[in-house]
Amino acid sequence: MGLFGGKKAPTINIPAPPKLPTAEELYAQALGYARREQPLGFGARESALSDLNLGNAYFDRFQPSSFEQALGNQYFQNIMPDLERSIKHNLSLSGTINSPLLADQIAKARGQVGFDVGSYLSNIANQRALTSLNSRLNISPESIINPFIETGMNQANKQADLSYQGALMQAQADYQNAMQKYNQSNAKRALIGSVLGGVAGSFSGPGGAAMGSSIGGTLAGGGAAQSPVSFGDALSIYQAFSPSQPGFARAGFNGYGKNTPFGVYNTGSTSILPGKVPMGMSQPVYMMN
């Protein structure tokens, strides 16, 4: 690069790959959703297993309600009078109505009716208990959280893809804008360098040509057009020559004087001609081609 060399060419910034939620994260989100939105369904199977562990104590919770008990009592009251009359009638026909058989048969009838009513009510209660138990055992936690996990996974994949595509498009757009500005900046520097180089080259003498070459190369931003002489060196070379005496070193520049070969210019602080430099010393010399 010269003194006015261009900036470094822009590069595209590829966005980092999107981060998807892990299985643990999705499962934790699903658990939170299930416990918040469907607490009874999510814990149904566990509560049923806990009730099974209680044994008969669980079924005791489902005793006949007061309404059911009232229906049973009403049934008993409606059946027993008719049943007693039937027993007395049968014993009267046999002539044993006044025997101990009457009391015995009536007691057995009462016991049987009471047992039937109690069994009926107990069966109803047990059926409710079993229905509740079986229903809850058939509700697995996975049936509640799996749809949420699948939905979360699908949404995460879609969102990650959309976000990455959007970031990639933005990176490409930023790169194109930066490259456009970079090319425009280089074009301006090349134009300015060409104009200044032409102006400087219009001065008489090899110093003007050297300065023009240097300005044209340095302002162009480097590359094949870049001159090996810096902008400052070019100005110094040009100042070393008088427009009226092209090719000769100006007094005070510590040059070789009027016997200096054409095209050879001293850019250092000594005045030793080429070929006469003592061994072990260097002589900074600029030679125009």
TAHUPE-V150360 format. One record per backbone hydrogen bond with DSSP energy under -1.0 kcal/mol. CO is the residue of the C=O (numbers start at 1). NH is the residue of the N-H. Records with the same first field share a line. If there is no record, write none. Layout:
BEGIN
CO = NH + NH
END
This chain:
BEGIN
2 = 5
22 = 26
23 = 27
24 = 28
25 = 29
26 = 30
27 = 31
28 = 32
29 = 33
30 = 34
31 = 35
32 = 36
33 = 37
34 = 38
38 = 42
39 = 43
43 = 47
44 = 48
45 = 49
46 = 50
47 = 51
48 = 52
49 = 53
51 = 54
54 = 57
55 = 58
56 = 60
58 = 61
59 = 62
65 = 69
66 = 70
67 = 71
68 = 72
69 = 73
70 = 74
71 = 75
72 = 76
73 = 77
74 = 78
75 = 79
76 = 80
79 = 83
80 = 84
81 = 85
82 = 86
83 = 87
84 = 88
85 = 89
86 = 90
87 = 91
88 = 92
89 = 93
90 = 94
91 = 96
96 = 99
99 = 102
100 = 104
101 = 105
102 = 106
103 = 107
104 = 108
105 = 109
106 = 110
107 = 111
108 = 112
109 = 113
110 = 114
111 = 115
112 = 116
113 = 117
114 = 118
115 = 119
116 = 120
117 = 121
118 = 122
119 = 123
120 = 124
121 = 125
122 = 126
123 = 127
124 = 128
125 = 129
126 = 130
127 = 131
128 = 132
129 = 133
130 = 134
131 = 135
132 = 136
133 = 137
134 = 138
136 = 139
141 = 144 + 145
142 = 146
145 = 149
146 = 150
147 = 151
148 = 152
149 = 153
150 = 154
151 = 155
152 = 156
153 = 157
154 = 158
155 = 159
156 = 160
157 = 161
158 = 162
159 = 163
160 = 164
161 = 165
162 = 166
163 = 167
164 = 168
165 = 169
166 = 170
167 = 171
168 = 172
169 = 173
170 = 174
171 = 175
172 = 176
173 = 177
174 = 178
175 = 179
176 = 180
177 = 181
178 = 182
179 = 183
180 = 184
181 = 185
182 = 186
183 = 187
184 = 188
185 = 189
186 = 190
187 = 191
188 = 192
189 = 193
190 = 194
191 = 195
192 = 196
193 = 197
194 = 198
195 = 199
196 = 200
197 = 201
200 = 203
205 = 209
206 = 210
207 = 211
208 = 212
209 = 213
210 = 214
211 = 215
212 = 216
213 = 217
214 = 218
215 = 219
217 = 222
218 = 221
223 = 226
230 = 234
231 = 235
232 = 236
233 = 237
234 = 238
235 = 239
236 = 240
238 = 241
240 = 250
242 = 245
245 = 248
250 = 253
257 = 260
261 = 264
263 = 288
265 = 286
273 = 276
278 = 281
284 = 267
286 = 265
END
